[in-house]
Amino acid sequence: MLLLALDTATPAVTVALHDGDDVIASSSQVDARRHGELLLPAIDRVLAEVGLKLDAVTGIVVGIGPGPYTGLRVGLMTADAFGLALGVPVHGVCTLDGLAYAADLRDPFVVATDARRKEVYWARYADSRTRLTDPAVDRPADIAEQVRGLPAVGAGALLYPDTFPRAHEPEHVSAAALARLAAERLAAGEELPAPRPLYLRRPDAQVPKNYKVVTPK
């Protein structure tokens, strides 16, 4: 097995390789505006680090969000393209699950990432491997009662200490955590989600209403 894991659902552009036993190479860069520029060089870098080429990959793992439309689609489209070109399966993993797995907590907690617009993407967990709620997007003040007293991880939690006073790292997801979680679930015979995006809301770009038609009749 050689899994190529990647995620662009947060400001982190993160890539890792997992050989079936553990992560053998990884790369993470935080730049919310350069997902498209940074992802392919990062993939080349982790492959070169272990002296392998892309055709050695036997499966793709990709973070499916939730996340902003522009960044999220970079990773998903890259994963789909590689899967088709290589003829290998593409497995989705919720980005929040990757953060939860990296947190390695055994008691209930919350994962919250920055959704912009003064909102967070979030979910509750029983432990680092067990999500209790579906991913959602809300204003922190609106979920304060639901998360009161719980530890929290992720950039969204760190941004809103009034709602998440017990916030700590990891701030962003790592592909290394995604790869380990996916390998663990695959080894247990679990079916992973399809590589389809969890946007949770409509993209910022909208077709204007009542726009004036200027083409000739």
N, C-alpha and C positions, 0 to 999 in steps of 0.2 A: 504493500500500500504506500502511496505517496499522495497525500492530500495537499492541495494548494488552497489556503484559506485567505480571504480578503474581506475588507469591510470599508465602506465609505459613507456610512449613515451618520457619522458624527464628524467633527472637524479633523479627526485623525484619519489619515490614509495608512492603513495597516495591512500587512501581508505576512503570512507564515507558511512554512512547510512542515508537515507531520508525516513521519515514516511508518506509522502504525504502532510505534512504541512511545514516541514523544516528539515534541517540536525540535527540529534540527536547524532551523534558521528562521529569523523574523526581522521585520523592519516596521517602524512606526514613525510617521511624521505628522505634526499637527499644523494644518493650514486649511482653513475652511473654504478658501477660494481657489485651490489648485488641485482638486481631486483628479481631474482629467490629465493634468500634467505630471503628477507624481506617481500615479498608480502603476503604469507599465514599467517605468524605471525601477520601482521598488520590487516588482516581480522579477525582473532581470537580475536585480541585486541578490535576492535571496537564493535564486537558482545558482548563480555564479558562486555564491559563498560555499555551496556544498558540491560544486562541480557537476551539476546536472543541467539538462536542457528541458524545455517545456514538455517535450513528448514523453518524458518519464512520469509525468503526473497521471494518476489513475482516478482521481476524483477532485471535484471543486467544491469548496464550502464558501458560501457567501452570506454576509449579514444582510437580512431583509428589512432592517429597520425595526421600529419606526424611525423616520428621519426626513429631513427636507428633500423635496423632489429632486433638485439639481444634483446634489451630492450622491444621494442614494442610487440614482439610475446609473451613475458611472460604474459602480461596482457590479451591479446586476447585469448590465449590458456586457461588461467585460467577461463576467463569469459565463453568461450564456454563449458568447462568441467562442470562448475557449472550449466549453463543453461540446459545442457543435464541431469545432475544428479537430478536436482530439478524439471525439467519439466516447467521452467519459461522462458519468453522471454528475449532475450539479445539485448540491444539497443546500437548502436554505436553513439558516439559524437566526432566530430573533436576536437582534443586537442587544436588547436589554438582558436576554438570557446569558449572552457572553459576558456582560459586565457583572451579572450576578455570580456567575461561575468563578470569575477572577477574584471576586470579593471574598470567597471562601468562608462564608458565615453559616453557622448552624442554627441560628435563631431567626425568627421573622424579621424582615427588613424590606426596604423599598429601593428600587432603582429608578432614577430620574435623570433624563438627559435634556439638554437645552432644545426646546422646540421653537425658539424665537417668539416674537409677538407677545412676550411676557408670559409664555406658557411652557410646560414641560411635557415630554413623553414619559410615561411612568407605568409601573406595575408593582404589585406586592408579591413577595416571595416567602415561602415557609422556611426555606434554606437555600443554599447556593444552586441547588439542582431542581428545585420545585417551585414553579410559578403558580400563584393562587388566582390571579386576575388577568384578563386580557389586557394587552397594551392599550393605553388611552392617552388622550391629549387634553390637558386642562390648565387653567390658571392655578398656581400654587395655593392661593388663598381659598379656592373652592374645594380643595381636597385636604385641607388642614386637619379636619376631624378624622378623616380616614387614615391618615399617616401619623397621627399624634403619638409621640413616644417611641417611634420606630427608628432604628438606625437607617441611614440612607447613603447610597453611593451614586456617583455620576456627576457630571458637570451641572445638570439641572439642580441637583440637591445643593451643590456648593454655591450656586448663584442665589438661592433663596433661603438663607439661614433662618428666617422667621418661621417658615413652614417646616424646614428640615434642620433643626438645631444640632442633630447628631450626624451631620454629613461628614464623609471622609472619602478618600480615594478607594478604587481607581476612578479617575475623572472621565476618561474615554475608554472605549472598548479596545481590546487588542485582538489581532487575528490569532495570536498564539492561544488565547483562551477559547476563541471560537473553534479552532482546530482540535484542541483537547476535548472540548465538550462534544463536538460532532463525532470524533473517533470513539469516544466512550459510548455514545448512544448507538452508533452503528455496530459496535462490537456486541452490544446488548440486544441487537436485532430490532431496534426501534426504527420507525419510519420518520424521517426528517421532513420538515415542511418543504413545499415546492418553492423554488427561487422566484417568488413573486413579491413585489414591494408592499410594505405596510406604510402607506402614506398617512392614513388617518384623517387627512383633510385635503381639500382641493389645492392645487398649485397656486402660487401667487400670481402667475401670468394668466390673465383671463381675456377672452374675446370681448371687446367693448360692446355694450348694448346700444342699440339705436344709432350705430355709426352710419355716416353718410356714404352711400354708394357713389363712386366716382367713375366706374367703368361705363363705357358707352352702351346703350341699349341696342 
